[in-house]
C-alpha cells in the first residue's frame, strides 16, 4: 500500500537523487583538452552517463512505490536500484577526478545526497522484507 513506511523511504531516496541535478556536488577548475582551465560546477547533468544513471535511480525509486502488490518484484527492483545508486556514487567520484583544483568541503557535503539515498533504499528493503515475512506468517495460519 502507499501508506507503508517503505514508500516514504523510497520517495525520499528518489527525491535526493533528483536533487543532484540542481545542487552542485563539486565545483572547481577543470581542464578540457586544448582549452585553459575553467571553473565549473559538477551536477548530475554534467555528463550524459551520469545523468542517465541518476535519472534511472530516481525514477526507479518512484516506480517501486507503485508495484506494492508484488513484493518479490519490489525487493528485486530495490536491489537493482541499490546497484545503480552505488554506480552513481562511483561516477560522481570519477567525475571529480577530472578537476585540477576544487572545493573539497563542498564535495564531502554534497555527496551526502547519493549516499543517504542508498541508506533510505536499505531501509525500504528492510520494510518490504518485513511485510513479506508478515504475509507468509499469515498464510501459514489459514
C-alpha positions as YAML, in Angstrom:
chain: A
units: angstrom
residues:
- id: 1
  name: UNK
  ca: [0.00, 0.00, 0.00]
- id: 2
  name: UNK
  ca: [1.05, 3.57, -0.43]
- id: 3
  name: UNK
  ca: [0.87, 4.39, 3.28]
- id: 4
  name: UNK
  ca: [3.65, 1.97, 4.23]
- id: 5
  name: UNK
  ca: [6.83, 3.43, 5.71]
- id: 6
  name: UNK
  ca: [8.97, 2.00, 2.90]
- id: 7
  name: UNK
  ca: [7.01, 4.15, 0.46]
- id: 8
  name: UNK
  ca: [8.26, 7.19, 2.35]
- id: 9
  name: UNK
  ca: [11.84, 5.86, 2.29]
- id: 10
  name: UNK
  ca: [11.62, 5.24, -1.45]
- id: 11
  name: UNK
  ca: [10.16, 8.70, -2.06]
- id: 12
  name: UNK
  ca: [12.96, 10.35, -0.09]
- id: 13
  name: UNK
  ca: [15.59, 8.30, -1.94]
- id: 14
  name: UNK
  ca: [14.13, 9.32, -5.29]
- id: 15
  name: UNK
  ca: [13.95, 12.99, -4.33]
- id: 16
  name: UNK
  ca: [17.54, 13.00, -3.06]
- id: 17
  name: UNK
  ca: [18.79, 11.54, -6.31]
- id: 18
  name: UNK
  ca: [16.70, 14.01, -8.33]
- id: 19
  name: UNK
  ca: [18.11, 16.88, -6.25]
- id: 20
  name: UNK
  ca: [21.59, 16.11, -7.56]
- id: 21
  name: UNK
  ca: [20.50, 17.56, -10.91]
- id: 22
  name: UNK
  ca: [20.13, 21.02, -9.33]
- id: 23
  name: UNK
  ca: [22.61, 21.03, -6.45]
- id: 24
  name: UNK
  ca: [26.30, 21.24, -7.33]
- id: 25
  name: UNK
  ca: [28.16, 18.29, -5.87]
- id: 26
  name: UNK
  ca: [31.59, 19.72, -6.59]
- id: 27
  name: UNK
  ca: [32.96, 22.92, -8.03]
- id: 28
  name: UNK
  ca: [36.39, 23.84, -9.21]
- id: 29
  name: UNK
  ca: [38.67, 24.30, -12.17]
- id: 30
  name: UNK
  ca: [38.53, 21.68, -14.88]
- id: 31
  name: UNK
  ca: [40.91, 21.36, -17.82]
- id: 32
  name: UNK
  ca: [39.47, 20.16, -21.11]
- id: 33
  name: UNK
  ca: [41.70, 19.18, -23.98]
- id: 34
  name: UNK
  ca: [43.03, 22.20, -25.84]
- id: 35
  name: UNK
  ca: [41.39, 24.75, -23.52]
- id: 36
  name: UNK
  ca: [42.51, 26.67, -20.46]
- id: 37
  name: UNK
  ca: [41.16, 25.74, -17.04]
- id: 38
  name: UNK
  ca: [37.54, 26.75, -16.50]
- id: 39
  name: UNK
  ca: [35.51, 27.00, -13.32]
- id: 40
  name: UNK
  ca: [32.61, 24.54, -13.45]
- id: 41
  name: UNK
  ca: [30.10, 23.03, -11.07]
- id: 42
  name: UNK
  ca: [29.51, 19.28, -11.08]
- id: 43
  name: UNK
  ca: [25.88, 18.25, -11.09]
- id: 44
  name: UNK
  ca: [24.21, 15.07, -12.24]
- id: 45
  name: UNK
  ca: [23.63, 16.73, -15.62]
- id: 46
  name: UNK
  ca: [27.33, 17.36, -16.18]
- id: 47
  name: UNK
  ca: [27.82, 14.15, -18.12]
- id: 48
  name: UNK
  ca: [25.38, 12.11, -20.15]
- id: 49
  name: UNK
  ca: [26.23, 8.79, -18.49]
- id: 50
  name: UNK
  ca: [25.93, 10.30, -15.04]
- id: 51
  name: UNK
  ca: [22.61, 11.93, -15.90]
- id: 52
  name: UNK
  ca: [21.21, 8.64, -17.19]
- id: 53
  name: UNK
  ca: [22.32, 6.67, -14.13]
- id: 54
  name: UNK
  ca: [20.97, 9.25, -11.67]
- id: 55
  name: UNK
  ca: [17.68, 9.61, -13.57]
- id: 56
  name: UNK
  ca: [17.23, 5.82, -13.66]
- id: 57
  name: UNK
  ca: [17.85, 5.63, -9.92]
- id: 58
  name: UNK
  ca: [15.42, 8.45, -9.13]
- id: 59
  name: UNK
  ca: [12.68, 7.15, -11.42]
- id: 60
  name: UNK
  ca: [13.16, 3.57, -10.27]
- id: 61
  name: UNK
  ca: [12.71, 4.66, -6.66]
- id: 62
  name: UNK
  ca: [9.42, 6.29, -7.54]
- id: 63
  name: UNK
  ca: [8.29, 3.35, -9.68]
- id: 64
  name: UNK
  ca: [8.95, 0.84, -6.89]
- id: 65
  name: UNK
  ca: [6.38, 2.60, -4.71]
- id: 66
  name: UNK
  ca: [3.60, 1.71, -7.14]
- id: 67
  name: UNK
  ca: [4.36, -2.01, -7.53]
- id: 68
  name: UNK
  ca: [3.45, -2.67, -3.92]
- id: 69
  name: UNK
  ca: [1.23, -5.65, -4.78]
- id: 70
  name: UNK
  ca: [4.23, -7.74, -5.87]
- id: 71
  name: UNK
  ca: [6.67, -7.58, -3.00]
- id: 72
  name: UNK
  ca: [9.14, -10.01, -4.59]
- id: 73
  name: UNK
  ca: [9.42, -7.75, -7.63]
- id: 74
  name: UNK
  ca: [9.79, -4.78, -5.28]
- id: 75
  name: UNK
  ca: [12.68, -6.48, -3.50]
- id: 76
  name: UNK
  ca: [14.44, -7.21, -6.81]
- id: 77
  name: UNK
  ca: [13.93, -3.65, -8.02]
- id: 78
  name: UNK
  ca: [15.25, -2.17, -4.76]
- id: 79
  name: UNK
  ca: [18.36, -4.34, -5.05]
- id: 80
  name: UNK
  ca: [18.78, -3.19, -8.65]
- id: 81
  name: UNK
  ca: [18.33, 0.41, -7.52]
- id: 82
  name: UNK
  ca: [20.99, -0.08, -4.84]
- id: 83
  name: UNK
  ca: [23.44, -1.19, -7.53]
- id: 84
  name: UNK
  ca: [22.50, 1.76, -9.76]
- id: 85
  name: UNK
  ca: [22.87, 4.20, -6.84]
- id: 86
  name: UNK
  ca: [26.29, 2.82, -5.94]
- id: 87
  name: UNK
  ca: [27.26, 3.17, -9.61]
- id: 88
  name: UNK
  ca: [26.09, 6.81, -9.45]
- id: 89
  name: UNK
  ca: [28.33, 7.48, -6.43]
- id: 90
  name: UNK
  ca: [31.27, 5.91, -8.25]
- id: 91
  name: UNK
  ca: [30.58, 8.01, -11.36]
- id: 92
  name: UNK
  ca: [30.36, 11.18, -9.25]
- id: 93
  name: UNK
  ca: [33.74, 10.33, -7.75]
- id: 94
  name: UNK
  ca: [35.25, 9.64, -11.17]
- id: 95
  name: UNK
  ca: [33.95, 12.99, -12.44]
- id: 96
  name: UNK
  ca: [35.65, 14.82, -9.58]
- id: 97
  name: UNK
  ca: [38.98, 13.32, -10.63]
- id: 98
  name: UNK
  ca: [38.89, 15.48, -13.79]
- id: 99
  name: UNK
  ca: [39.10, 18.66, -11.72]
- id: 100
  name: UNK
  ca: [42.52, 20.23, -11.24]
- id: 101
  name: UNK
  ca: [41.54, 22.06, -8.09]
- id: 102
  name: UNK
  ca: [38.29, 22.46, -6.27]
- id: 103
  name: UNK
  ca: [36.41, 22.92, -3.07]
- id: 104
  name: UNK
  ca: [36.66, 19.62, -1.20]
- id: 105
  name: UNK
  ca: [34.44, 20.63, 1.72]
- id: 106
  name: UNK
  ca: [31.59, 21.17, -0.73]
- id: 107
  name: UNK
  ca: [32.36, 17.76, -2.25]
- id: 108
  name: UNK
  ca: [32.00, 15.97, 1.07]
- id: 109
  name: UNK
  ca: [28.78, 17.79, 1.94]
- id: 110
  name: UNK
  ca: [27.14, 17.23, -1.43]
- id: 111
  name: UNK
  ca: [27.96, 13.54, -1.74]
- id: 112
  name: UNK
  ca: [25.68, 13.10, 1.24]
- id: 113
  name: UNK
  ca: [22.66, 13.05, -1.09]
- id: 114
  name: UNK
  ca: [23.55, 9.92, -3.09]
- id: 115
  name: UNK
  ca: [24.93, 8.13, -0.01]
- id: 116
  name: UNK
  ca: [21.88, 8.95, 2.10]
- id: 117
  name: UNK
  ca: [19.73, 7.79, -0.81]
- id: 118
  name: UNK
  ca: [21.44, 4.40, -0.57]
- id: 119
  name: UNK
  ca: [20.71, 4.36, 3.17]
- id: 120
  name: UNK
  ca: [17.00, 5.03, 2.53]
- id: 121
  name: UNK
  ca: [16.90, 2.27, -0.08]
- id: 122
  name: UNK
  ca: [18.26, -0.14, 2.52]
- id: 123
  name: UNK
  ca: [15.57, 0.98, 4.97]
- id: 124
  name: UNK
  ca: [12.91, 0.42, 2.30]
- id: 125
  name: UNK
  ca: [14.30, -3.04, 1.59]
- id: 126
  name: UNK
  ca: [14.06, -3.90, 5.27]
- id: 127
  name: UNK
  ca: [10.44, -2.72, 5.36]
- id: 128
  name: UNK
  ca: [9.50, -4.72, 2.28]
- id: 129
  name: UNK
  ca: [11.15, -7.83, 3.72]
- id: 130
  name: UNK
  ca: [9.26, -7.32, 6.97]
- id: 131
  name: UNK
  ca: [5.97, -7.13, 5.06]
- id: 132
  name: UNK
  ca: [6.85, -10.27, 3.12]
- id: 133
  name: UNK
  ca: [7.54, -12.18, 6.33]
- id: 134
  name: UNK
  ca: [4.28, -10.95, 7.83]
- id: 135
  name: UNK
  ca: [2.27, -12.11, 4.81]
- id: 136
  name: UNK
  ca: [3.98, -15.51, 4.87]
- id: 137
  name: UNK
  ca: [3.21, -15.94, 8.57]
- id: 138
  name: UNK
  ca: [-0.43, -15.06, 7.97]
- id: 139
  name: UNK
  ca: [-0.62, -17.60, 5.13]
- id: 140
  name: UNK
  ca: [0.52, -20.33, 7.50]
- id: 141
  name: UNK
  ca: [-2.34, -19.63, 9.86]
- id: 142
  name: UNK
  ca: [-5.02, -20.33, 7.24]
...
